[in-house]
Amino acid sequence: MKFAIHGASGFTGRLAVAEARRRGFTPVLVGRSEERLRSIAADGEAVRVAGLDEPGALAAAFEDCAVVVNCAGPFTALGEPVIRAAIAAGAHYLDTTGEQHYIRSVLDGLGEDAARAGVSVVPAMADDGGPGDMIAHLVAERVGPEVAEVVVADLRGRGVASRGTARSMAAVFEQGPLAYTDGRWHPAEETSGSIAVPGEEGAVPVAVFALPGVVTIPRHVAARRVRSVIRTEAAAMFSALTPDVVDSVPEIPDEEGRRASRWLMLAEASGEDGKRVRGWVAGPDPYGLTAVIAVEGARRLAVDGAAAGALTPAQAFDPASFLDHLTDHGVTWQVTPA
Ligand SMILES: NC(=O)c1ccc[n+]([C@@H]2O[C@H](COP(=O)([O-])OP(=O)(O)OC[C@H]3O[C@@H](n4cnc5c(N)ncnc54)[C@H](OP(=O)(O)O)[C@@H]3O)[C@@H](O)[C@H]2O)c1
């Protein structure tokens, strides 16, 4: 399978390259800096240099690739030219974004072009947007064809983050969170509450936050309302991401801390009749698992294919089968009555 990793020289890009090699694939390394790409290329790996302002060169870099995995963020600023180049090259596309407004704009705005080219475009294949969308689908399915509300929550505790993530999250915070009600997205109201976290005593305080699930879940779950929350302490941390703070975050997080960090995505669905179902997916090493998710997604797009158009993770891939694949990497998941 020939596939390109765009942004291969970044922190997440390098983890995706390592995961591709571990799986026995030979990735094509694409980005803006020949020097940085050559410094990570292994024998036999093609290096292709193209800037975002060179659409022809970027499309040519992807031309013989079945899939483009894009790891260059913030995607709000950098994502669209890469998607357009992948579509022009006739390659499927997926990325590691967690940026809610960007994901919405891709799903709303690029589906027709992707469908016309016969390719699938799947944003949000990272440790939050991918598992969050998939577990929400599985939970909602148990409630019934019609769902009153889905709440998706990112309940990871303290852990490490890269400067790239901090930069992207600062942009997300600035755009403000969306919620979904009765067929439309709108600015979310500031609400607070608490949620029982699997494996922890008692409930933890949560606050509204712009997670991918709000813009992905309503596309495959007939829910009247969808909203998203994170731990209140994490929301406070993101609200403090000034440019100076972003610059002080290490470009590459400490490896031991990274591997020891854990992530947890939870979804709760309730029916009009009061029936409630909850499910969660949890695992180690958020960045390592993002690489696993992106590379396995690329493999599935290349080998199994998916519908042509812009798709959410749960639309592109069978959710239970995909989450089962992650269990080989220390991920656990379950769906239970709430
Ligand atoms: N949602 C999640 O859970 C999750 C998990 C992992 C990563 N992510 C996202 O993945 C993205 C990357 O994070 P990271 O930590 O890997 O960041 P990073 O180390 O800063 O890497 C950024 C990459 O983007 C490239 N880039 C930056 N500006 C560019 C431009 N103007 N034109 C072309 N390429 C450009 C960089 O190329 P150079 O090497 O040439 O500078 C580099 O390859 C972030 O948006 C992050 O939020 C999300």
The ligand as an SDF file (V2000), in Angstrom:
LIG
                    3D

 48 52  0  0  0  0  0  0  0  0999 V2000
   -6.9580   15.5930   18.2870 N   0  0  0  0  0  0  0  0  0  0  0  0
   -5.9530   14.9520   18.7890 C   0  0  0  0  0  0  0  0  0  0  0  0
   -6.1520   14.2070   19.6940 O   0  0  0  0  0  0  0  0  0  0  0  0
   -4.5710   15.1350   18.2030 C   0  0  0  0  0  0  0  0  0  0  0  0
   -3.5450   14.2410   18.5090 C   0  0  0  0  0  0  0  0  0  0  0  0
   -2.2960   14.4490   17.9170 C   0  0  0  0  0  0  0  0  0  0  0  0
   -2.0770   15.5350   17.0840 C   0  0  0  0  0  0  0  0  0  0  0  0
   -3.1130   16.3860   16.8190 N   0  0  0  0  0  0  0  0  0  0  0  0
   -2.9340   17.5580   15.9460 C   0  0  0  0  0  0  0  0  0  0  0  0
   -1.9310   17.3220   14.9660 O   0  0  0  0  0  0  0  0  0  0  0  0
   -1.3490   18.5730   14.6210 C   0  0  0  0  0  0  0  0  0  0  0  0
    0.1560   18.4540   14.6670 C   0  0  0  0  0  0  0  0  0  0  0  0
    0.6040   18.4330   15.9990 O   0  0  0  0  0  0  0  0  0  0  0  0
    2.1640   18.2750   16.2790 P   0  0  0  0  0  0  0  0  0  0  0  0
    2.3470   18.2470   17.7300 O   0  0  0  0  0  0  0  0  0  0  0  0
    2.6720   17.1480   15.4710 O   0  0  0  0  0  0  0  0  0  0  0  0
    2.7110   19.6630   15.6980 O   0  0  0  0  0  0  0  0  0  0  0  0
    4.1470   20.0100   15.1110 P   0  0  0  0  0  0  0  0  0  0  0  0
    5.1960   19.1230   15.6860 O   0  0  0  0  0  0  0  0  0  0  0  0
    4.2750   21.4830   15.2780 O   0  0  0  0  0  0  0  0  0  0  0  0
    4.0380   19.6650   13.5560 O   0  0  0  0  0  0  0  0  0  0  0  0
    3.3780   20.5020   12.6650 C   0  0  0  0  0  0  0  0  0  0  0  0
    3.6170   20.0200   11.2570 C   0  0  0  0  0  0  0  0  0  0  0  0
    2.9700   20.9390   10.3730 O   0  0  0  0  0  0  0  0  0  0  0  0
    3.9080   21.4070    9.4150 C   0  0  0  0  0  0  0  0  0  0  0  0
    3.6310   22.7970    9.0840 N   0  0  0  0  0  0  0  0  0  0  0  0
    3.5100   23.8370    9.9340 C   0  0  0  0  0  0  0  0  0  0  0  0
    3.2660   24.9670    9.2520 N   0  0  0  0  0  0  0  0  0  0  0  0
    3.2380   24.6290    7.9390 C   0  0  0  0  0  0  0  0  0  0  0  0
    3.0240   25.3510    6.7490 C   0  0  0  0  0  0  0  0  0  0  0  0
    2.7830   26.6690    6.7520 N   0  0  0  0  0  0  0  0  0  0  0  0
    3.0610   24.6750    5.5900 N   0  0  0  0  0  0  0  0  0  0  0  0
    3.2960   23.3430    5.5490 C   0  0  0  0  0  0  0  0  0  0  0  0
    3.5130   22.6060    6.6530 N   0  0  0  0  0  0  0  0  0  0  0  0
    3.4730   23.2350    7.8330 C   0  0  0  0  0  0  0  0  0  0  0  0
    5.2640   21.2970   10.0890 C   0  0  0  0  0  0  0  0  0  0  0  0
    6.2600   21.2340    9.0880 O   0  0  0  0  0  0  0  0  0  0  0  0
    7.8240   21.4690    9.4590 P   0  0  0  0  0  0  0  0  0  0  0  0
    8.3070   20.1890   10.0860 O   0  0  0  0  0  0  0  0  0  0  0  0
    8.4380   21.7320    8.1230 O   0  0  0  0  0  0  0  0  0  0  0  0
    7.8770   22.6410   10.4050 O   0  0  0  0  0  0  0  0  0  0  0  0
    5.0940   19.9830   10.8540 C   0  0  0  0  0  0  0  0  0  0  0  0
    5.3170   18.8890   10.0000 O   0  0  0  0  0  0  0  0  0  0  0  0
   -1.9220   19.6130   15.5920 C   0  0  0  0  0  0  0  0  0  0  0  0
   -2.9660   20.2980   14.9400 O   0  0  0  0  0  0  0  0  0  0  0  0
   -2.4630   18.7720   16.7180 C   0  0  0  0  0  0  0  0  0  0  0  0
   -3.5270   19.3870   17.4000 O   0  0  0  0  0  0  0  0  0  0  0  0
   -4.3490   16.1960   17.3610 C   0  0  0  0  0  0  0  0  0  0  0  0
  1  2  1  0
  2  3  2  0
  2  4  1  0
  4  5  1  0
  4 48  2  0
  5  6  2  0
  6  7  1  0
  7  8  2  0
  8  9  1  0
  8 48  1  0
  9 10  1  0
  9 46  1  0
 10 11  1  0
 11 12  1  0
 11 44  1  0
 12 13  1  0
 13 14  1  0
 14 15  2  0
 14 16  1  0
 14 17  1  0
 17 18  1  0
 18 19  2  0
 18 20  1  0
 18 21  1  0
 21 22  1  0
 22 23  1  0
 23 24  1  0
 23 42  1  0
 24 25  1  0
 25 26  1  0
 25 36  1  0
 26 27  1  0
 26 35  1  0
 27 28  2  0
 28 29  1  0
 29 30  1  0
 29 35  2  0
 30 31  1  0
 30 32  2  0
 32 33  1  0
 33 34  2  0
 34 35  1  0
 36 37  1  0
 36 42  1  0
 37 38  1  0
 38 39  2  0
 38 40  1  0
 38 41  1  0
 42 43  1  0
 44 45  1  0
 44 46  1  0
 46 47  1  0
M  CHG  2   8   1  16  -1
M  END
$$$$
